[in-house]
Amino acid sequence: MSEEHNYDLVVVGGGPAGSSAAFAAATNGIKVALLEKEESIAETVRTSGVTWIQNIKEFGIPDDCFNPIKNFSFCSPNNEVTISDVVPRAAVLDVRKTYRWLANEAKKQGVDIFVKMNIKNIIKNKNGDIIGVKGIGSNGETTFHSKVVIDATGFPSTVCKAMGFATQWERFGAGAEYEVKAENVDEDTWWLMVGQEYSPAGYAWIFPLGNNIVRIGVGVGKPESNVDPTQRLKEIMEKKLGPIKKLGELTEIEFHYGLIPNDGLSRKTVFNNLILVGDSAGQANPLVLEGIRYAIKFGRVAGKVVADAVKSGKTDEKSLYPYEENWRKEIESKINSAGKVQDRWIGLTDDEWDKELDIIKELKSEEFIDFIKADFGLSNMIKLATHHPKLAVRQLFNLVKGKK
Ligand SMILES: Cc1cc2nc3c(=O)[nH]c(=O)nc-3n(C[C@H](O)[C@H](O)[C@H](O)COP(=O)(O)OP(=O)(O)OC[C@H]3O[C@@H](n4cnc5c(N)ncnc54)[C@H](O)[C@@H]3O)c2cc1C
C-alpha cells in the first residue's frame, strides 16, 4: 500500500525544533505536517534537559514540566565551588512531558502529526530543489509533497544529507546518562564534575528532577577523546566518585544516550524550499552543549518565516533567508565566544581545572549564569575583562572577547 499527501510545509523530526517550527507555521495560517519516526513524540530521550527559566516562561512551557535549580556546584579533583542564587534561574526539564507539550501545542493549531513515519528519501524538481519527502509509515511507503521542507531531524540531519548539502559532523559530543532514584538529593542543586577521571574531554553531571530522581551523566568530546561515555559513566557510578557518593543508594529508572554536533555554526541553513533548524543546523551552545532553547526559539522563527514565504508565493533561498539572518544575528558571536572557552576547557589538566574553579568562584551568580549560558553581552564582557578585581577573571573574559 502507498499513500500521498500534500502540504504547504512538511517538518521532518518531532523534537523541540520540529514541533516548534510546525506550531509557528500553523499559527501563521499554512497547512503543516510534522513527521516523527518513533512510535510517539519523545519516545527515546537523548538529552539531559537542562535549560533556563527565563526561556521556559518566554515559550509558555507549563510549570509542571521542570524542576527549578538555584545552586550551581562544580567539582574538580581537588577543588569545589557552589554558586548560589536567591531565585532559581535554571531548570531540569521533564523532557518527555515538555516535548509532548510542544507537539500538542502544534496539534492544537491544526498540525497533522504522523508518528512511526521514518523519512528516508527526498523528492526533487527538475532544478534539483526539494519538493517533498518519502518515508515508510504504518501504511507502507508514504509520499509528502510540499512547498517547503524543514529538516529538524537533529544530529543525523537526514534531509540535508540526502540533498547532498552536508556530510557527517566532524566534531561532536557523545553523552550517556542514567536517570535514577536516589536516597539523598539536594533538589535545587546541580553538579558539574570536571577532570580526567570524570571525562578526559568534557564533563560529568548530576541534574535533579524532583521527587528524588536525578540524571547522572558523562559527556565526551569527539574526536578529542576515544573514551566511551557509557563505560565511563558505569565506572564513576560504581566508584561513587565525588558528589555521586552523597546520593546514597541508586535505583536505575532509564538509560539515555545521544550525540550533539559541536562543529560551530559551520552549516548554511537555508536553501530553495528547505530550512535546517535545531541540531541539524548545529545551533547549540558549545560550552555545555545545550541546544533545547535554541531549537524552540529558532524553530518558531523558521515556522513563521516559512508561513510568510508560502503566503507570498515565493519559497526560494532568498525568501527564506530572514530565518538565517535572525538566528545568526542573535547567537553567532555568542557561540563563537563560547567556542573559545570550550577550546580552553577541553585542554585543561586536573591541576589546571583546580585553578579554573578558583576563577569561577570569583563570579557573581548572574555573571556565572551569563557565562555558562554563553550570553556574552559585549558591554558586560568588557566590564568583566577590564574592571574585575581578580586578574584571572579579567584574563578569562579577555579570552572570550578575543584578546589574548
Ligand atoms: C547527552 C546529551 C545531553 C544533552 N543535554 C542537554 C541539556 O541539558 N540542555 C540542552 O539544552 N540541550 C542538551 N542537549 C542538546 C539537545 O538535546 C539538542 O540540542 C536538542 O534536542 C535539539 O533538538 P532538535 O529538535 O533539533 O533535535 P532532536 O531532539 O534530536 O529531535 C530530532 C527528532 O527527529 C526524529 N527523526 C530523526 N530522523 C528522522 C527521520 N528520518 N524521520 C522522521 N523523524 C526523524 C527523532 O526521532 C527526534 O524525535 C544534550 C544532548 C545530548 C546528546
The ligand as a Gaussian input file, in Angstrom:
#p B3LYP/6-31G(d) Opt

LIG

0 1
 C       23.765000      13.555000      26.087000
 C       23.169000      14.866000      25.717000
 C       22.793000      15.759000      26.724000
 C       22.242000      16.977000      26.384000
 N       21.874000      17.817000      27.382000
 C       21.294000      18.990000      27.088000
 C       20.837000      19.848000      28.116000
 O       20.979000      19.544000      29.294000
 N       20.230000      21.003000      27.755000
 C       20.059000      21.369000      26.448000
 O       19.508000      22.440000      26.176000
 N       20.493000      20.565000      25.447000
 C       21.086000      19.394000      25.730000
 N       21.483000      18.568000      24.723000
 C       21.246000      19.003000      23.355000
 C       19.766000      18.909000      22.963000
 O       19.289000      17.632000      23.253000
 C       19.583000      19.223000      21.498000
 O       20.210000      20.444000      21.178000
 C       18.102000      19.290000      21.131000
 O       17.471000      18.067000      21.407000
 C       17.934000      19.612000      19.658000
 O       16.587000      19.474000      19.291000
 P       16.193000      19.021000      17.819000
 O       14.701000      19.103000      17.766000
 O       16.997000      19.774000      16.832000
 O       16.675000      17.512000      17.677000
 P       16.231000      16.199000      18.455000
 O       15.812000      16.499000      19.823000
 O       17.327000      15.211000      18.223000
 O       14.936000      15.711000      17.668000
 C       15.010000      15.132000      16.380000
 C       13.764000      14.291000      16.158000
 O       13.732000      13.863000      14.794000
 C       13.370000      12.496000      14.736000
 N       13.938000      11.967000      13.494000
 C       15.251000      11.804000      13.205000
 N       15.390000      11.295000      11.974000
 C       14.145000      11.160000      11.450000
 C       13.655000      10.683000      10.214000
 N       14.465000      10.248000       9.246000
 N       12.309000      10.665000      10.011000
 C       11.462000      11.106000      10.988000
 N       11.880000      11.543000      12.180000
 C       13.208000      11.585000      12.413000
 C       13.986000      11.907000      16.006000
 O       13.378000      10.688000      16.375000
 C       13.727000      13.025000      17.014000
 O       12.475000      12.908000      17.626000
 C       22.069000      17.337000      25.022000
 C       22.445000      16.449000      24.018000
 C       22.984000      15.232000      24.354000
 C       23.363000      14.285000      23.255000

